[in-house]
């Protein structure tokens, strides 16, 4: 069984903006360079319900999956399906 070819989930690449944080002490000047970062997540889209996408990085031969990232839809810059053929 070829898990990738028979997957019921589409392979996607999501570009999204992520929050950053720092629990240290700051001044207004030190915050000037603190900006959100752009992240890229590649995986199988296992859910797109509600306010988020859920993307798995691992598929199992029994139909299960793991390594799930939850990405808020409002943070998504670009969403693309990946064609492996």
matplotlib code that plots the C-alpha trace (Angstrom):
import matplotlib.pyplot as plt

x = [0.0, 1.4, 0.2, 1.0, -0.7, -3.8, -4.1, -7.5, -6.0, -4.5, -0.9, -0.7, 1.9, 0.7, 2.5, 1.4, 2.4, 3.2, 3.2, 6.4, 6.9, 9.6, 9.2, 12.3, 12.4, 12.0, 11.9, 10.0, 13.2, 13.9, 10.4, 11.0, 12.5, 10.0, 7.8, 5.8, 7.7, 6.6, 6.3, 5.8, 4.1, 4.0, 1.8, -1.5, -4.7, -6.7, -9.2, -10.3, -13.3, -13.9, -11.2, -8.2, -6.5, -5.1, -2.0, -0.4, 3.3, 3.0, 0.5, 0.2, -0.7, -3.7, -5.3, -4.1, -1.9, 0.4, 2.4, -0.6, -0.2, -3.2, -2.9, -5.4, -7.0, -6.7, -2.9, -2.6, -0.9, -1.0, -2.5, -1.5, -2.2, 0.9, 0.8, 3.2, 2.5]
y = [0.0, 3.4, 5.6, 8.8, 8.0, 6.6, 9.3, 10.8, 14.1, 16.6, 17.6, 21.3, 24.1, 26.9, 30.2, 32.0, 34.7, 33.5, 35.5, 36.1, 36.8, 37.4, 37.3, 39.5, 43.1, 45.7, 49.3, 50.9, 51.0, 47.3, 46.4, 48.1, 45.0, 42.5, 41.6, 38.5, 35.9, 34.1, 30.3, 27.6, 24.3, 21.4, 18.4, 16.7, 18.7, 16.6, 19.3, 22.7, 23.2, 26.4, 29.0, 26.7, 24.3, 21.1, 19.8, 16.4, 15.8, 12.0, 9.5, 5.9, 2.8, 2.1, 5.5, 7.4, 10.5, 12.4, 15.5, 17.8, 21.6, 23.9, 27.1, 29.9, 30.8, 34.5, 34.1, 32.4, 34.4, 31.8, 28.3, 25.9, 22.2, 20.3, 17.9, 14.9, 13.4]
z = [0.0, -1.0, 1.9, 0.1, -3.2, -1.5, 1.2, 1.5, 2.7, 0.3, 0.6, 1.3, 1.8, 4.0, 4.4, 7.6, 10.0, 13.5, 16.7, 18.7, 22.3, 24.9, 28.6, 29.3, 30.3, 27.5, 26.6, 23.8, 21.7, 22.2, 20.9, 17.5, 16.0, 17.5, 14.6, 13.6, 11.6, 8.4, 8.7, 6.2, 7.0, 4.6, 5.4, 4.9, 5.5, 7.9, 8.9, 7.7, 10.0, 12.0, 12.5, 11.8, 9.5, 11.0, 9.1, 9.9, 9.1, 9.3, 7.8, 9.0, 7.0, 9.2, 8.2, 11.3, 11.3, 13.7, 14.2, 13.8, 13.7, 14.1, 12.1, 12.5, 9.1, 9.9, 10.0, 6.6, 3.8, 1.1, 0.9, -1.9, -2.7, -3.7, -6.6, -6.3, -9.7]

ax = plt.figure().add_subplot(projection="3d")
ax.plot(x, y, z, "-o")
ax.set_aspect("equal")
plt.show()
